[in-house]
Structure formats: structure tokens, C-alpha cells
Amino acid sequence: MFATGSWVVRAITNPAYSLDCAPERLGNNKWSPQVTIYHDEKERTFKRALFARALAFETPQEAADAARALGERWLAENERQ
């Protein structure tokens, strides 16, 4: 899904939130999923940060896709529309 450019996307699970899916660089040219969730209706206030450092991907795009999945799942389990 991610190619280049901004890592910030609107959440599909709950459109009141945005997900900053910027991956974290690990050693050995690997990337880890990292997502920061913001509540847009409250002046983009910080809601939650999730990291999956146990997962490593070859490209930042793969890690960003995994980060988005983590964020969407967290929203589905914790935030109702």
C-alpha cells in the first residue's frame, strides 16, 4: 500500500483517527512496524503508540503496511465509532 511520501493515513476502522505508520529502522537493513494513533476530532491529540520490534521487514513499505494493520486492529478492539 505505501510507496513513498507521507506515512500518515486516515484510519478505515474509525475515520475520527489518523495513523502515523512511519517504520523504525533496525540494524542489518531491516525495518520494524511502528504506529502512532491520533484522534483528529480532538485537535489531533495523541491517543496511542504501538511498536512491534519483534517483527522485521526487508523494506520500510512492508513495515508501514504492518504498522497500519496493527493500528487498525487496535482501533477495532478499543475505540467505538
GIVENQUI-V653343 format. One record per backbone hydrogen bond with DSSP energy under -0.5 kcal/mol. NH is the residue of the N-H (numbers start at 1). CO is the residue of the C=O. E is the energy in kcal/mol with one decimal. If there is no record, write none. Layout:
BEGIN
nh = [NH & NH]
co = [CO & CO]
e = [E & E]
END
This chain:
BEGIN
nh = [9 & 11 & 17 & 18 & 19 & 20 & 21 & 21 & 24 & 26 & 30 & 30 & 31 & 32 & 33 & 35 & 36 & 37 & 38 & 39 & 40 & 40 & 41 & 42 & 43 & 44 & 45 & 47 & 48 & 50 & 52 & 55 & 57 & 63 & 64 & 65 & 66 & 67 & 68 & 69 & 70 & 71 & 72 & 73 & 74 & 75 & 76 & 77 & 78 & 79]
co = [19 & 17 & 14 & 38 & 9 & 36 & 7 & 19 & 32 & 30 & 26 & 27 & 57 & 24 & 52 & 50 & 20 & 48 & 18 & 45 & 16 & 38 & 16 & 39 & 40 & 40 & 39 & 37 & 37 & 35 & 33 & 52 & 31 & 59 & 60 & 61 & 62 & 63 & 64 & 65 & 66 & 67 & 68 & 69 & 70 & 71 & 72 & 73 & 74 & 75]
e = [-2.4 & -2.6 & -1.9 & -2.2 & -3.3 & -2.9 & -2.4 & -0.9 & -2.8 & -3.0 & -0.5 & -0.9 & -2.2 & -3.1 & -0.6 & -2.7 & -2.0 & -3.6 & -2.7 & -2.9 & -2.2 & -0.8 & -0.9 & -0.8 & -0.8 & -0.7 & -1.7 & -2.9 & -1.4 & -3.0 & -2.1 & -1.7 & -2.7 & -1.7 & -2.4 & -2.3 & -2.1 & -2.3 & -2.3 & -1.9 & -2.2 & -2.5 & -2.8 & -2.3 & -2.3 & -2.4 & -2.4 & -1.9 & -1.9 & -2.6]
END
